[in-house]
């Protein structure tokens, strides 16, 4: 595997990357200039289409974390009840 090197200016790759960056910046600037209602509509469209799988995955991860926390709390309660039961049986 060859080592990474910066693009050769003579190959045109550097110019293509620069043009791509300028296009992205111009697109971002034009999006920022749109009214907020248009921003909200575009965000809703993106959430419902392209981002929907990622949002569903994020929701599943948050649910799993909540269940893990609940499991730890239930385990702590069960441990304390078991310790109390053992303590009572040894005292009797």
N, CA, C and O atoms as a DFTB+ gen file, in Angstrom:
368 C
 N C O
     1  1       0.853      -1.175       0.000
     2  2       0.000       0.000       0.000
     3  2       0.895       1.233       0.000
     4  3       1.806       1.341       0.820
     5  1       0.644       2.137      -0.892
     6  2       1.482       3.319      -0.993
     7  2       1.123       4.334       0.081
     8  3      -0.008       4.384       0.564
     9  1       2.095       5.125       0.436
    10  2       1.895       6.138       1.464
    11  2       1.012       7.257       0.926
    12  3       0.996       7.531      -0.274
    13  1       0.281       7.896       1.829
    14  2      -0.574       9.008       1.421
    15  2       0.287      10.209       1.086
    16  3       1.235      10.534       1.800
    17  1      -0.053      10.851       0.005
    18  2       0.625      12.088      -0.362
    19  2      -0.428      13.063      -0.862
    20  3      -1.506      12.659      -1.299
    21  1      -0.117      14.312      -0.796
    22  2      -1.071      15.305      -1.272
    23  2      -1.181      15.199      -2.792
    24  3      -0.241      14.770      -3.461
    25  1      -2.337      15.592      -3.329
    26  2      -2.529      15.452      -4.778
    27  2      -1.531      16.291      -5.564
    28  3      -1.135      17.382      -5.154
    29  1      -1.150      15.751      -6.683
    30  2      -0.227      16.448      -7.571
    31  2      -0.971      17.592      -8.246
    32  3      -2.000      17.361      -8.881
    33  1      -0.477      18.821      -8.125
    34  2      -1.171      19.957      -8.735
    35  2      -1.336      19.828     -10.241
    36  3      -2.283      20.380     -10.802
    37  1      -0.453      19.125     -10.897
    38  2      -0.524      18.991     -12.353
    39  2      -1.634      18.025     -12.782
    40  3      -2.066      18.060     -13.934
    41  1      -2.098      17.167     -11.871
    42  2      -3.107      16.176     -12.248
    43  2      -4.520      16.770     -12.312
    44  3      -5.411      16.157     -12.900
    45  1      -4.736      17.922     -11.732
    46  2      -6.058      18.543     -11.752
    47  2      -6.920      18.138     -10.574
    48  3      -8.022      18.659     -10.409
    49  1      -6.440      17.218      -9.753
    50  2      -7.217      16.760      -8.602
    51  2      -7.397      17.881      -7.584
    52  3      -8.474      18.052      -7.014
    53  1      -6.343      18.626      -7.368
    54  2      -6.409      19.728      -6.408
    55  2      -7.422      20.777      -6.851
    56  3      -8.182      21.288      -6.028
    57  1      -7.441      21.100      -8.126
    58  2      -8.398      22.074      -8.647
    59  2      -9.823      21.557      -8.526
    60  3     -10.733      22.316      -8.195
    61  1     -10.024      20.267      -8.792
    62  2     -11.354      19.665      -8.674
    63  2     -11.828      19.697      -7.214
    64  3     -13.001      19.966      -6.952
    65  1     -10.934      19.428      -6.274
    66  2     -11.299      19.496      -4.862
    67  2     -11.650      20.923      -4.444
    68  3     -12.587      21.141      -3.676
    69  1     -10.907      21.869      -4.945
    70  2     -11.175      23.273      -4.639
    71  2     -12.525      23.704      -5.197
    72  3     -13.283      24.391      -4.512
    73  1     -12.836      23.315      -6.418
    74  2     -14.139      23.637      -7.009
    75  2     -15.275      22.993      -6.210
    76  3     -16.309      23.618      -5.972
    77  1     -15.076      21.757      -5.807
    78  2     -16.092      21.076      -4.998
    79  2     -16.338      21.794      -3.682
    80  3     -17.481      21.936      -3.249
    81  1     -15.266      22.244      -3.048
    82  2     -15.408      22.968      -1.785
    83  2     -16.147      24.284      -1.986
    84  3     -16.990      24.655      -1.169
    85  1     -15.836      24.990      -3.069
    86  2     -16.512      26.257      -3.362
    87  2     -17.994      26.027      -3.624
    88  3     -18.831      26.803      -3.161
    89  1     -18.327      24.977      -4.356
    90  2     -19.733      24.662      -4.637
    91  2     -20.477      24.363      -3.346
    92  3     -21.594      24.839      -3.148
    93  1     -19.866      23.577      -2.467
    94  2     -20.511      23.246      -1.192
    95  2     -20.727      24.510      -0.361
    96  3     -21.796      24.690       0.221
    97  1     -19.735      25.374      -0.303
    98  2     -19.874      26.621       0.460
    99  2     -20.946      27.528      -0.125
   100  3     -21.710      28.135       0.624
   101  1     -21.018      27.633      -1.446
   102  2     -22.064      28.453      -2.067
   103  2     -23.449      27.868      -1.804
   104  3     -24.399      28.609      -1.551
   105  1     -23.565      26.551      -1.863
   106  2     -24.832      25.895      -1.572
   107  2     -25.244      26.132      -0.114
   108  3     -26.408      26.415       0.169
   109  1     -24.287      26.014       0.801
   110  2     -24.585      26.253       2.210
   111  2     -25.012      27.699       2.437
   112  3     -25.945      27.957       3.198
   113  1     -24.345      28.634       1.790
   114  2     -24.712      30.042       1.927
   115  2     -26.090      30.337       1.375
   116  3     -26.839      31.124       1.953
   117  1     -26.432      29.712       0.261
   118  2     -27.759      29.950      -0.312
   119  2     -28.845      29.317       0.547
   120  3     -29.950      29.853       0.632
   121  1     -28.554      28.193       1.182
   122  2     -29.533      27.583       2.084
   123  2     -29.752      28.453       3.312
   124  3     -30.877      28.580       3.795
   125  1     -28.682      29.052       3.816
   126  2     -28.820      29.936       4.976
   127  2     -29.643      31.182       4.654
   128  3     -30.265      31.762       5.543
   129  1     -29.648      31.590       3.402
   130  2     -30.389      32.785       3.003
   131  2     -31.887      32.530       2.858
   132  3     -32.664      33.480       2.763
   133  1     -32.301      31.273       2.840
   134  2     -33.730      30.948       2.693
   135  2     -34.493      31.296       3.964
   136  3     -33.904      31.341       5.044
   137  1     -35.792      31.542       3.851
   138  2     -36.591      31.839       5.042
   139  2     -36.690      30.616       5.966
   140  3     -36.483      29.481       5.537
   141  1     -37.007      30.871       7.233
   142  2     -37.030      29.795       8.224
   143  2     -38.120      28.759       7.926
   144  3     -37.956      27.585       8.257
   145  1     -39.224      29.176       7.308
   146  2     -40.282      28.224       6.963
   147  2     -39.762      27.195       5.969
   148  3     -40.073      26.008       6.071
   149  1     -38.983      27.647       5.024
   150  2     -38.392      26.735       4.043
   151  2     -37.396      25.802       4.718
   152  3     -37.303      24.627       4.361
   153  1     -36.648      26.322       5.697
   154  2     -35.714      25.487       6.460
   155  2     -36.467      24.360       7.162
   156  3     -36.053      23.201       7.134
   157  1     -37.581      24.728       7.791
   158  2     -38.362      23.735       8.533
   159  2     -38.939      22.673       7.599
   160  3     -38.940      21.488       7.931
   161  1     -39.426      23.093       6.440
   162  2     -39.968      22.135       5.480
   163  2     -38.882      21.198       4.962
   164  3     -39.100      19.994       4.830
   165  1     -37.719      21.756       4.672
   166  2     -36.608      20.923       4.185
   167  2     -36.155      19.953       5.274
   168  3     -35.860      18.792       4.991
   169  1     -36.101      20.428       6.517
   170  2     -35.699      19.554       7.617
   171  2     -36.703      18.430       7.822
   172  3     -36.318      17.286       8.063
   173  1     -37.987      18.750       7.728
   174  2     -39.015      17.719       7.872
   175  2     -38.915      16.692       6.745
   176  3     -39.069      15.493       6.978
   177  1     -38.659      17.159       5.537
   178  2     -38.493      16.241       4.407
   179  2     -37.295      15.321       4.616
   180  3     -37.385      14.114       4.392
   181  1     -36.177      15.895       5.046
   182  2     -34.978      15.086       5.270
   183  2     -35.175      14.082       6.398
   184  3     -34.738      12.935       6.301
   185  1     -35.844      14.524       7.481
   186  2     -36.099      13.610       8.603
   187  2     -36.993      12.451       8.170
   188  3     -36.819      11.324       8.633
   189  1     -37.938      12.720       7.294
   190  2     -38.869      11.689       6.859
   191  2     -38.327      10.775       5.775
   192  3     -38.878       9.697       5.550
   193  1     -37.267      11.177       5.101
   194  2     -36.783      10.356       3.993
   195  2     -35.365       9.839       4.251
   196  3     -35.186       8.679       4.622
   197  1     -34.396      10.663       4.062
   198  2     -32.996      10.239       4.112
   199  2     -32.558       9.899       5.536
   200  3     -31.841       8.920       5.747
   201  1     -32.980      10.692       6.503
   202  2     -32.519      10.500       7.872
   203  2     -33.370       9.532       8.679
   204  3     -33.021       9.219       9.817
   205  1     -34.475       9.049       8.125
   206  2     -35.383       8.186       8.878
   207  2     -34.702       6.940       9.447
   208  3     -34.929       6.630      10.617
   209  1     -33.890       6.216       8.697
   210  2     -33.238       5.038       9.295
   211  2     -32.302       5.391      10.446
   212  3     -32.223       4.660      11.433
   213  1     -31.594       6.511      10.318
   214  2     -30.671       6.917      11.375
   215  2     -31.423       7.369      12.622
   216  3     -30.994       7.094      13.743
   217  1     -32.536       8.059      12.430
   218  2     -33.344       8.480      13.570
   219  2     -33.966       7.275      14.272
   220  3     -34.063       7.255      15.499
   221  1     -34.386       6.272      13.504
   222  2     -34.930       5.051      14.100
   223  2     -33.848       4.312      14.881
   224  3     -34.109       3.800      15.969
   225  1     -32.651       4.255      14.339
   226  2     -31.543       3.610      15.032
   227  2     -31.199       4.358      16.313
   228  3     -30.938       3.737      17.344
   229  1     -31.197       5.670      16.257
   230  2     -30.920       6.479      17.441
   231  2     -31.980       6.238      18.510
   232  3     -31.656       6.133      19.693
   233  1     -33.228       6.152      18.106
   234  2     -34.312       5.882      19.050
   235  2     -34.148       4.508      19.687
   236  3     -34.367       4.351      20.888
   237  1     -33.766       3.518      18.895
   238  2     -33.556       2.170      19.426
   239  2     -32.408       2.138      20.421
   240  3     -32.483       1.449      21.438
   241  1     -31.353       2.873      20.135
   242  2     -30.215       2.927      21.052
   243  2     -30.616       3.593      22.364
   244  3     -30.233       3.130      23.438
   245  1     -31.380       4.670      22.282
   246  2     -31.828       5.344      23.505
   247  2     -32.739       4.449      24.328
   248  3     -32.646       4.431      25.555
   249  1     -33.629       3.698      23.660
   250  2     -34.500       2.764      24.371
   251  2     -33.690       1.664      25.047
   252  3     -33.986       1.283      26.179
   253  1     -32.676       1.153      24.363
   254  2     -31.831       0.100      24.936
   255  2     -31.075       0.619      26.152
   256  3     -30.931      -0.098      27.142
   257  1     -30.596       1.847      26.087
   258  2     -29.905       2.441      27.246
   259  2     -30.850       2.584      28.423
   260  3     -30.478       2.305      29.562
   261  1     -32.073       3.019      28.151
   262  2     -33.054       3.177      29.228
   263  2     -33.367       1.829      29.856
   264  3     -33.485       1.728      31.077
   265  1     -33.505       0.789      29.035
   266  2     -33.769      -0.552      29.581
   267  2     -32.584      -1.053      30.389
   268  3     -32.773      -1.722      31.405
   269  1     -31.369      -0.743      29.960
   270  2     -30.178      -1.170      30.699
   271  2     -30.134      -0.492      32.066
   272  3     -29.774      -1.123      33.060
   273  1     -30.495       0.777      32.120
   274  2     -30.518       1.492      33.398
   275  2     -31.586       0.913      34.306
   276  3     -31.361       0.743      35.504
   277  1     -32.757       0.608      33.737
   278  2     -33.828      -0.001      34.520
   279  2     -33.404      -1.372      35.036
   280  3     -33.721      -1.735      36.169
   281  1     -32.694      -2.131      34.216
   282  2     -32.230      -3.453      34.623
   283  2     -31.260      -3.344      35.787
   284  3     -31.339      -4.122      36.738
   285  1     -30.349      -2.387      35.717
   286  2     -29.398      -2.191      36.812
   287  2     -30.116      -1.810      38.102
   288  3     -29.750      -2.284      39.178
   289  1     -31.128      -0.964      38.003
   290  2     -31.884      -0.557      39.188
   291  2     -32.641      -1.752      39.777
   292  3     -32.664      -1.933      40.994
   293  1     -33.254      -2.558      38.923
   294  2     -33.965      -3.744      39.401
   295  2     -33.005      -4.753      40.013
   296  3     -33.338      -5.398      41.007
   297  1     -31.835      -4.894      39.442
   298  2     -30.833      -5.809      39.991
   299  2     -30.383      -5.341      41.369
   300  3     -30.179      -6.156      42.269
   301  1     -30.229      -4.042      41.535
   302  2     -29.836      -3.508      42.842
   303  2     -30.920      -3.762      43.879
   304  3     -30.616      -4.112      45.019
   305  1     -32.173      -3.592      43.500
   306  2     -33.284      -3.857      44.426
   307  2     -33.315      -5.338      44.779
   308  3     -33.484      -5.693      45.946
   309  1     -33.155      -6.205      43.785
   310  2     -33.165      -7.648      44.040
   311  2     -32.011      -8.045      44.957
   312  3     -32.188      -8.884      45.840
   313  1     -30.846      -7.461      44.764
   314  2     -29.702      -7.763      45.618
   315  2     -29.945      -7.322      47.058
   316  3     -29.620      -8.042      48.002
   317  1     -30.518      -6.137      47.217
   318  2     -30.771      -5.659      48.578
   319  2     -31.847      -6.495      49.261
   320  3     -31.757      -6.751      50.462
   321  1     -32.862      -6.922      48.518
   322  2     -33.889      -7.788      49.090
   323  2     -33.313      -9.160      49.452
   324  3     -33.653      -9.725      50.492
   325  1     -32.455      -9.682      48.605
   326  2     -31.817     -10.971      48.905
   327  2     -30.937     -10.852      50.137
   328  3     -30.937     -11.750      50.979
   329  1     -30.187      -9.764      50.261
   330  2     -29.351      -9.561      51.447
   331  2     -30.208      -9.435      52.695
   332  3     -29.850      -9.967      53.746
   333  1     -31.323      -8.747      52.598
   334  2     -32.224      -8.599      53.747
   335  2     -32.832      -9.948      54.128
   336  3     -32.962     -10.252      55.314
   337  1     -33.200     -10.746      53.150
   338  2     -33.762     -12.069      53.424
   339  2     -32.724     -12.980      54.089
   340  3     -33.053     -13.708      55.026
   341  1     -31.505     -12.946      53.625
   342  2     -30.437     -13.738      54.230
   343  2     -30.192     -13.287      55.662
   344  3     -29.990     -14.112      56.553
   345  1     -30.211     -11.974      55.882
   346  2     -29.994     -11.429      57.222
   347  2     -31.104     -11.884      58.171
   348  3     -30.831     -12.228      59.321
   349  1     -32.339     -11.887      57.703
   350  2     -33.461     -12.307      58.556
   351  2     -33.399     -13.792      58.879
   352  3     -33.703     -14.195      60.002
   353  1     -33.009     -14.610      57.905
   354  2     -32.964     -16.047      58.154
   355  2     -31.827     -16.412      59.092
   356  3     -31.937     -17.386      59.835
   357  1     -30.735     -15.652      59.076
   358  2     -29.639     -15.965      59.994
   359  2     -29.947     -15.488      61.398
   360  3     -29.409     -16.040      62.357
   361  1     -30.791     -14.488      61.553
   362  2     -31.150     -13.995      62.880
   363  2     -32.175     -14.897      63.559
   364  3     -32.249     -14.909      64.788
   365  1     -32.946     -15.633      62.819
   366  2     -34.011     -16.463      63.401
   367  2     -33.511     -17.734      63.928
   368  3     -34.287     -18.536      64.448
